[in-house]
Amino acid sequence: MESYEVKEHDVLVIGAGGAGLRAAIEASAQGVSVGLVCKSLLGKAHTVMAEGGMAASLRNTDCQKGRKCL
C-alpha cells in the first residue's frame, strides 16, 4: 500500500491562474497557511492562454442585431 504525505493548511487554493495566485497572495498576506494546487507547472495556467477571451463572449441578442457572432 502506498503512503501519502499529508499537509495541513488554513486555506487551499485550487488553480494557479491569475485569480488563484492573487487569492493565495492575499490569504498569505493575512497571515494564514496557504496551499496551492495546480494541474501543471506554475506559470503555465490558462489565464495566459485566454488573452481577454471573456471580452469576446456575446449574448444571443447580439447576433439578432446584425453583429458578427462567432
C-alpha positions as CSV (number, residue, x, y, z in Angstrom):
1,M,0.0,0.0,0.0
2,E,1.3,3.5,-0.9
3,S,1.8,6.1,1.7
4,Y,0.8,9.7,1.2
5,E,2.3,12.8,2.7
6,V,-0.4,14.9,4.5
7,K,-0.1,18.7,4.6
8,E,-2.5,20.9,6.6
9,H,-3.3,24.5,5.6
10,D,-5.8,27.1,6.7
11,V,-6.7,27.9,3.0
12,L,-6.4,25.7,0.0
13,V,-6.5,27.4,-3.4
14,I,-7.3,25.3,-6.5
15,G,-5.8,26.6,-9.7
16,A,-2.7,28.8,-10.2
17,G,-4.1,31.1,-12.8
18,G,-4.3,34.8,-12.2
19,A,-7.2,34.6,-9.8
20,G,-5.8,31.7,-7.9
21,L,-2.4,33.3,-7.4
22,R,-4.0,36.5,-6.4
23,A,-6.1,34.7,-3.8
24,A,-3.1,32.8,-2.5
25,I,-1.1,36.1,-2.2
26,E,-3.9,37.8,-0.3
27,A,-4.6,34.9,2.0
28,S,-0.8,34.7,2.8
29,A,-0.7,38.4,3.5
30,Q,-3.5,37.9,6.0
31,G,-1.2,35.5,7.9
32,V,-2.7,32.2,7.2
33,S,-1.1,29.0,5.9
34,V,-1.9,28.6,2.2
35,G,-1.7,25.5,0.0
36,L,-1.8,26.0,-3.8
37,V,-2.8,23.1,-6.1
38,C,-2.5,23.3,-9.9
39,K,-2.6,20.7,-12.7
40,S,0.5,21.9,-14.5
41,L,3.6,23.9,-13.8
42,L,3.3,27.3,-12.2
43,G,3.2,30.0,-15.0
44,K,1.5,27.7,-17.5
45,A,-2.1,28.4,-16.4
46,H,-5.0,29.0,-18.7
47,T,-5.1,32.7,-17.8
48,V,-2.1,33.2,-20.1
49,M,-3.8,31.5,-23.0
50,A,-7.2,33.3,-22.5
51,E,-5.8,36.7,-23.7
52,G,-9.0,38.5,-23.0
53,G,-11.3,35.8,-24.1
54,M,-14.1,36.9,-21.7
55,A,-14.3,40.2,-23.7
56,A,-15.2,38.2,-26.8
57,S,-18.3,36.5,-25.4
58,L,-21.6,37.6,-26.9
59,R,-25.2,37.2,-25.9
60,N,-27.7,35.6,-28.4
61,T,-29.4,39.0,-28.8
62,D,-26.2,40.4,-30.3
63,C,-26.5,38.1,-33.3
64,Q,-30.0,39.3,-33.9
65,K,-28.9,42.9,-34.1
66,G,-26.6,42.2,-37.1
67,R,-23.4,41.9,-35.1
68,K,-20.9,39.2,-36.1
69,C,-21.3,36.1,-33.9
70,L,-18.6,33.5,-33.5
